[in-house]
Amino acid sequence: MAQTMPVEAAENCDMLSRLLSVVEELSYFKDLDALLDRILFLARQLTNAEAGSIYLVDKGCLHFSYTHNDILFGSTNNKEIYTSHILKINHRSIAGYVAATGESLLIADAYQLPGHFPFIFNNSFDRLSGYRTRSILTIPLKTSRRKIVGVLQIINAISPNGTVTSFSERDRDVLTYFGNHAGTAIERAAMGREMVLRMIRMCELRDPSETGPHASRVAAYSAELYQKWAGNRGLASDEIKKTKDMLRISAMLHDLGKIAISDTILRKPGKLEPAEYQTMQFHTIYGARLFENSDSELDLLSAEIALNHHERWDGQGYPGKIADIYADRVQIGAGKQGEEIPIHGRIVALADVYDALVSKRAYKESLPEDRVLDYIREESGKGFDPEVVEAFFAIHEVILAIREKYQDEGPRSRSLGGPEAPTV
């Protein structure tokens, strides 16, 4: 006679299966921001949470790095994820306490904390937004070596009937297990991001305009532009996530080929002579060549972007149609036009031009935002793909938030203002 598995045992078995599946999924992500987005989504899915945030440890502090909130904003093209906010690692805040002690916290009602707790709940975000934080579950994100790399905080558990309820001890156990694997994935992705930034810094030794913040801005603009463009086109969400993950890394490397260009050209303060300009055009080819003989999708995308990010929609860009970019003597060809230019190249082209125009360089001052926006409108259908321009204006608030987060150091930085981060 067949025996039926007890309900609780069946639920535990189902949860274990889900955990193993989501932990495996974390290994698929290459870009740090895409990984944080997925970690937060999966954590909320495992515990049926309405909102949440991730803080990462950097230089002894907690840096607000990602957020979701189903009530206030969606998870796509969300400017709040680019908010900059820093918390000290101490016992005064909930997230700071968890990072300092390595212990998780399960709070039934943030507004009813016992008086003996050393930390307080900062309700400033609730007051500004009208949101009501109630239940909170906060866990440390640890690597396999037990190093704390961040804090994961989920907010407002939702019951089957749709009301806010408390998180359970089981939720704490599930999220703790998940968080340990998420911490290792974050450490791996952060190392990858740092390797890319080191390559950018190497390029910066030759070209002062090719800074880490510039590369980070262009990459973030491009990722958000792609998500909006792809959503407008009705592409499948899994395809969008996969491409956005790779695009952000590849876009950071768009100008790496400048390492092969002479200092006299890269550092020239004035306008380039025609021969110098032609030499400069070859940085697109040198950049693409760096990814030769690779079967990696990431490398192939990086080569595609490096080669095509100076093409123009009207065919007046460069390097144009080239039979073999690896030939000993490469001739710049007639410009690619319209959809002959790969979409990722068209997206990075707009992102790169926008950032160049609004940023101060050795050879020019920054332009006011309204003048740059007018220029982009004028170049729709000429320099830029009209659909990409449409996507740009649809997410302009996100673009401004990205500029605020990845500012240049020193006199080149300029504040645009930004929202206060949800801080608990």
C-alpha positions in Angstrom: 0.0 0.0 0.0 1.5 3.4 -1.1 2.2 5.8 1.7 1.5 9.5 1.3 4.2 12.0 2.2 3.1 14.3 5.1 2.1 17.8 3.9 5.0 19.6 5.8 7.6 17.1 4.5 6.3 17.7 0.9 6.5 21.4 1.4 10.0 21.2 2.7 11.0 19.0 -0.2 9.5 21.4 -2.7 11.3 24.4 -1.0 14.6 22.5 -1.1 14.1 21.8 -4.8 13.4 25.5 -5.4 16.4 26.6 -3.4 18.8 24.3 -5.4 17.3 25.7 -8.6 17.7 29.4 -7.7 21.2 28.9 -6.3 22.2 27.3 -9.6 20.7 30.2 -11.5 23.1 32.7 -9.7 26.1 31.2 -11.6 24.7 32.3 -14.9 25.1 36.1 -14.3 28.3 37.9 -15.3 27.5 41.5 -14.6 27.2 42.6 -10.9 24.1 44.8 -11.3 22.2 42.2 -13.3 23.2 39.7 -10.5 21.9 42.0 -7.7 18.6 42.5 -9.6 18.2 38.7 -9.8 19.2 38.0 -6.2 16.6 40.5 -5.0 14.0 39.1 -7.3 14.7 35.5 -6.2 14.8 36.4 -2.5 11.5 38.1 -2.7 10.0 35.2 -4.7 11.2 32.7 -2.1 9.6 34.6 0.8 6.7 36.4 -1.1 8.1 39.8 -0.1 6.7 43.1 -1.5 10.0 45.0 -1.5 13.6 44.8 -0.7 17.1 46.3 -1.0 20.7 45.2 -1.2 23.7 47.0 0.4 27.2 46.0 -0.5 30.3 46.4 1.7 32.9 48.8 0.3 35.7 50.5 2.2 34.2 49.7 5.6 30.7 51.1 4.8 27.5 49.8 3.4 26.6 51.2 0.0 23.0 51.1 -1.2 23.2 49.1 -4.4 19.8 47.8 -5.5 16.1 48.1 -4.7 12.7 46.7 -5.6 9.3 47.9 -4.5 6.2 46.6 -6.2 4.0 49.3 -4.8 6.1 52.4 -5.6 7.9 51.4 -8.8 8.4 48.5 -11.1 11.6 46.6 -11.5 12.3 47.8 -15.1 14.0 51.1 -15.9 13.9 52.1 -12.3 15.8 55.3 -11.4 15.8 54.4 -7.7 18.4 51.6 -8.3 20.9 54.3 -9.1 20.4 56.2 -5.9 23.7 56.7 -3.9 23.5 56.2 -0.2 26.0 55.1 2.4 25.5 53.6 5.9 28.1 53.1 8.6 28.6 49.5 9.7 27.6 49.8 13.4 24.6 49.0 15.7 22.6 52.2 15.0 20.7 51.0 11.8 19.1 47.7 11.1 21.3 47.0 8.0 24.4 48.3 9.8 23.7 46.0 12.8 23.4 42.9 10.6 26.7 43.8 8.8 28.5 44.4 12.1 27.3 41.3 13.9 26.8 38.8 11.0 23.4 38.0 12.5 20.1 38.0 10.8 17.1 40.1 12.1 13.5 39.2 11.9 11.2 42.2 12.7 7.4 41.9 12.8 6.7 45.6 12.8 9.4 48.3 12.2 7.3 50.8 14.1 7.1 48.7 17.2 10.7 47.9 18.0 11.5 47.0 21.6 13.2 49.7 23.5 16.3 47.6 24.4 17.3 47.2 20.7 20.4 49.2 19.9 19.2 50.2 16.5 16.3 52.3 15.3 14.1 52.2 12.2 14.7 55.2 9.9 11.2 56.0 8.6 12.3 58.9 6.4 11.6 57.0 3.2 8.1 56.1 4.4 7.4 59.7 5.2 8.6 61.0 1.8 7.0 58.3 -0.3 3.8 57.4 1.6 4.9 53.8 1.8 4.3 51.8 5.0 7.1 49.5 6.0 6.0 46.8 8.4 7.7 43.4 8.5 11.4 43.2 7.8 13.8 40.3 7.3 17.5 41.3 7.1 20.4 38.9 6.5 24.1 39.2 6.0 25.4 38.1 2.6 28.5 35.9 3.2 31.0 34.2 1.0 32.2 30.6 1.3 35.0 32.0 3.5 32.3 33.6 5.8 33.3 37.1 4.7 30.4 39.5 4.8 30.1 41.3 1.4 26.7 42.9 1.9 23.3 42.9 3.4 20.0 41.7 1.9 16.8 43.2 3.3 13.3 42.2 2.3 10.2 44.1 3.4 6.5 43.3 3.9 5.7 39.6 3.6 2.5 39.2 1.7 0.0 36.5 2.8 -2.1 34.4 0.4 -5.0 36.8 0.8 -2.8 39.8 -0.2 -2.4 41.4 3.2 0.9 42.3 4.8 2.0 39.8 7.4 5.2 38.8 9.2 8.1 36.8 7.9 8.5 33.4 9.5 11.5 31.5 11.0 11.3 29.3 8.0 11.7 32.4 5.8 14.8 33.3 7.8 16.3 29.8 7.3 15.6 29.8 3.6 17.0 33.2 3.0 20.1 32.5 5.1 20.9 29.5 3.0 20.2 31.5 -0.2 22.2 34.4 1.1 25.3 32.4 1.6 25.3 31.3 -2.0 24.4 34.8 -3.2 27.4 36.3 -1.3 29.8 34.0 -3.1 28.2 35.0 -6.5 28.5 38.7 -5.6 32.1 38.3 -4.7 32.8 36.6 -8.1 30.9 39.2 -10.1 32.6 42.1 -8.2 36.0 40.6 -9.0 35.0 40.5 -12.7 33.8 44.2 -12.5 37.1 45.2 -10.9 39.1 43.4 -13.7 37.1 45.4 -16.3 37.7 48.7 -14.4 41.5 47.9 -14.2 41.5 47.6 -18.0 39.7 51.0 -18.2 42.3 52.5 -15.9 45.0 51.1 -18.1 43.4 52.9 -21.0 43.1 56.1 -18.9 46.9 56.2 -18.7 46.8 56.9 -22.4 43.5 58.8 -22.8 42.5 60.9 -19.8 38.9 61.1 -21.1 38.5 57.3 -20.9 37.7 57.1 -17.2 36.1 54.5 -15.0 33.1 56.7 -14.3 32.6 57.4 -18.1 32.7 53.7 -18.9 30.3 53.0 -16.0 27.9 55.7 -17.2 28.0 54.5 -20.8 27.5 50.9 -19.7 24.5 51.8 -17.5 22.9 54.1 -20.1 23.3 51.3 -22.7 21.8 48.6 -20.5 18.8 50.7 -19.6 18.3 51.8 -23.2 18.4 48.2 -24.4 15.9 47.1 -21.8 13.5 49.9 -22.9 14.1 49.3 -26.6 13.7 45.6 -26.3 10.5 45.9 -24.2 9.1 48.2 -26.8 9.8 45.6 -29.4 8.1 42.9 -27.3 11.2 40.7 -26.9 11.0 37.8 -24.4 12.0 38.8 -20.8 14.5 36.0 -20.6 16.3 37.2 -23.7 16.3 40.8 -22.4 17.8 39.8 -19.1 20.5 37.7 -20.7 21.5 40.4 -23.2 21.3 43.2 -20.7 23.7 41.2 -18.4 26.3 40.9 -21.1 25.7 44.4 -22.7 26.6 46.2 -19.5 30.1 44.6 -19.4 30.7 44.9 -23.2 29.7 48.5 -23.3 32.3 49.4 -20.6 35.0 48.2 -23.1 33.8 50.1 -26.1 36.9 52.4 -26.3 39.5 50.0 -25.2 41.1 50.1 -28.7 42.3 53.7 -27.9 45.3 52.0 -26.1 46.8 51.6 -29.6 46.4 55.2 -30.6 49.3 57.7 -30.3 49.5 60.0 -27.2 49.9 63.0 -29.5 46.4 62.3 -30.9 44.7 61.2 -27.7 46.0 64.1 -25.6 45.7 66.8 -28.3 43.7 69.7 -26.7 42.3 71.1 -30.0 40.6 69.7 -33.1 42.2 66.8 -34.9 43.7 67.2 -38.4 42.1 65.0 -41.1 45.0 62.5 -41.0 44.9 62.4 -37.2 41.1 61.9 -37.3 41.6 59.0 -39.7 44.1 57.4 -37.4 41.7 57.8 -34.5 39.0 55.9 -36.4 41.1 52.8 -36.2 40.5 52.5 -32.4 37.3 50.8 -33.3 39.2 48.1 -35.3 41.9 47.7 -32.6 39.2 47.4 -30.0 37.4 44.6 -31.9 40.6 42.8 -32.6 41.2 42.4 -28.8 38.4 39.8 -28.8 39.7 37.7 -31.8 39.2 33.9 -31.9 36.7 33.8 -29.1 33.6 31.6 -28.8 32.4 33.5 -25.8 29.1 35.4 -26.3 30.4 38.1 -24.1 33.6 38.6 -26.2 31.6 38.5 -29.4 29.3 41.2 -28.2 32.3 43.2 -26.9 33.9 43.0 -30.4 30.7 44.0 -32.1 30.2 47.1 -29.9 33.9 48.2 -30.1 33.7 48.0 -33.9 30.3 49.7 -34.4 29.8 52.3 -31.7 30.9 55.2 -34.1 28.6 54.2 -37.0 25.8 56.5 -37.8 22.2 55.7 -38.8 22.6 57.8 -42.0 25.7 56.0 -43.1 28.2 58.8 -42.3 30.0 57.0 -39.5 33.1 54.8 -39.2 34.9 52.4 -39.7 32.2 51.2 -42.2 32.0 48.0 -44.1 35.3 46.2 -43.9 35.8 42.7 -45.4 38.4 41.6 -42.9 39.3 43.7 -39.8 42.2 41.3 -39.2 43.9 42.0 -42.6 47.4 43.5 -42.6 46.2 46.6 -44.4 42.6 47.6 -43.5 40.9 50.3 -45.5 38.1 52.3 -43.8 35.0 51.5 -45.8 31.6 53.1 -46.6 29.6 53.6 -43.5 27.1 51.1 -42.4 23.6 52.5 -42.5 20.3 51.9 -40.6 19.8 48.4 -39.4 23.1 47.3 -41.1 24.5 48.5 -37.8 24.0 46.0 -35.0 21.5 47.2 -32.4 24.0 47.1 -29.6 26.3 49.4 -31.6 23.4 51.8 -32.2 22.6 51.9 -28.5 26.2 52.5 -27.3 26.6 55.1 -30.0 23.9 57.3 -28.5 25.0 56.5 -24.9 28.6 57.5 -25.7 27.7 60.7 -27.6 25.4 61.8 -24.8 28.0 61.3 -22.1 30.7 63.0 -24.2 28.5 66.1 -24.7 27.4 66.5 -21.1 30.9 65.9 -19.7 33.9 68.2 -19.5 37.0 67.2 -21.5 40.5 68.6 -22.0 39.4 69.9 -25.4 35.9 71.2 -24.5 33.5 72.3 -21.8 30.4 70.4 -20.9 27.1 71.4 -22.6 23.9 72.1 -20.8 21.5 69.3 -20.6 18.7 71.0 -22.6 21.1 71.7 -25.5 22.3 68.1 -25.6 18.7 66.9 -25.6 17.9 69.2 -28.5 20.9 67.8 -30.4 19.7 64.2 -29.8 16.2 65.1 -31.1 17.8 66.7 -34.2 20.0 63.7 -34.9 17.1 61.2 -34.7 17.0 59.5 -38.1 20.4 61.0 -38.9 23.1 60.1 -36.4 20.9 57.9 -34.2 18.3 55.2 -34.6 14.9 56.8 -34.1 13.7 53.9 -31.9 16.8 54.2 -29.7 16.1 58.0 -29.4 12.5 57.3 -28.4 13.8 54.9 -25.7 16.3 57.5 -24.5 13.6 60.1 -23.8 11.3 57.6 -22.3 13.9 56.8 -19.6 15.5 60.3 -19.3 15.0 60.3 -15.5 16.9 57.1 -15.3 19.7 58.6 -17.4 20.0 61.5 -15.0 20.1 59.2 -12.0 23.0 57.2 -13.6 24.9 60.5 -14.2 24.4 61.3 -10.5 25.7 57.9 -9.3 28.8 57.7 -11.5 30.2 61.2 -11.3 33.7 62.1 -12.4 36.0 63.1 -9.6 37.2 66.6 -9.2 36.0 69.6 -11.2 34.4 67.6 -13.9 31.6 66.3 -11.6 28.2 68.1 -11.6 25.3 67.3 -9.3 21.9 66.8 -10.9 20.1 66.0 -7.6 18.4 62.7 -6.9 15.9 60.9 -4.7 16.5 59.9 -1.1 17.3 56.2 -0.8 15.1 53.8 1.1 17.2 53.4 4.2 16.3 51.1 7.1 
